């Protein structure tokens, strides 16, 4: 398995893992944005940006958000998008267990439906033994094959 590492832009230093400041510096350079220009846009001294880029000072989150915004990253938008993806939960008021099972079954993809029916058939056969109706077993197998 290959693991990518950030390589130093200084050839004489070899390969090393970059700190956040190095990465911000590379992004800034790739956009043609000088430390002074970035500092002016964010509203901090250029000497502070230099300390961040060199890893001599930790970046406060509020400043980091402003710097990233200037480098083309909208953190609020990214967080909002992520929250929407994890919070899109449908609330369904089911009245009985059959309705609940029906709803859950309908939410499954095809492989999930096949797996569910196969497991249901297995559980029913184990619990009923030889008393499990052959016709019902054939019907469930047919449903599985149709999915």
N, C-alpha and C positions, 0 to 999 in steps of 0.2 A: 504494500500500500504506500503510495506517495503522499507526502505531506508538503504542502506549499509553505514556504517561508518568505517573508518580506526580505528583499535583498537591499543592501545599502547602496545608495547612489554614489557613495565614495568608494571607488574601486579598491583603494589600498586597505580598506577596513574589512574586506571580505564579506561573508554572508552573516547577517545577524537578524535577530527579530527586532522589528521596529517598535518603538513606543508610540503612543498616540500623537505626540508632537511631530514626530517624523512623518507620520501618515498625513496629518493635517498640512504639513509643509509641502509634501508631494502633491496633494490635491490643489493647494494654492498655486504652486508652480505650474501644474498642468493647465490651470485656468488662466495663466499669465497674470496672476494677481500678486503683487509684491507684498511684503510684510507691512510696509507703510500704508499701502492702499487698504489692505485688510483691516489694519488697526484703525484707520480713519472711519471705515464703514461700520465697524463694531463699536467704536467709541472708547478705545483703550489705547494706552501708549504703545508705540511700535516696539519699544524695548521689552514690553510684557509679551507681545506676540513672539518676539525672538526667544524669550525664555521658555515659552510654551513649546515652540518648534524644536528647541534644542533639548527639551526634557529636563530643564533646570527648574521648572515650576509646574505644579499641577494646575489643570484647567478647571475652574469652577463650572458647575453645570449650567448656570445662566449664561456665562460667557461662551461655553462650548456650543450651546444652542444657537447663539448669535453668530458664531464663527461658521458653524455648519450651514446655517441659513444662507450666509454669504457664499458658501462653497456649493450651493445648490441642493442642500438637504433640508426638507421641511419636516422637522421632527414631530411637530403637532399633527401634521397630516398623516405621517407614518403611524403614530400611536393611535390616532382615531381610526385609521383603516384596520389596524390590528385588533382594536377593541371591537369593531363591528364584526370582524370575522369570528371572534370567539364568543360574542354575545348574541348572535342571531339564533336565539332559542325560541322555538314555538311552544307556547303553552296550550295544552289540549286538556279539556275537562272531559274525562271519560267517565261513564256512568257505571261500568261493570268490567270485570276482568276480560271478558270476551272482546269488548270494545277496545280495551287497552292493547290486547294482543294483536288485534286487527290493525290498529294504528301503527304499532311498532313494526309489524310485518310489512306493511305498505311503505314504510320508510327505508327498508333494506334495499340494497342493490341486488342484482340477479344472483350473484355468488352468495350473498348473505341469505337470500330466500332459499336457495338450494341447500345451503348448509343447515339452516334452521329446520327445514322439512326433513332432511336426512337425520338430524339429531332427534327430532320429534318422533320419527318413525322408530328409531333405535330405542328411545326411552319407552315408547308405548309397547314395543315387542318385549322388552326386558320386564316391564311391570306386569304384562298380561300373559307372557309365556306363550304356550300353544293356544291359548284362548283368544289371541289377537286375530280378528277377522282377516282372512286372506284377501277378500275383495277390497277392504279398506287399505291394506298394504299395497295392492296393485294400483289403486287410485292415487295414493300419495306418490308412488314411484312415477306414475304417469305425469302428475303435476310437476315433479322435480324435472323430468325430461323436457317439459314444455317451456320451462323458464329459460 
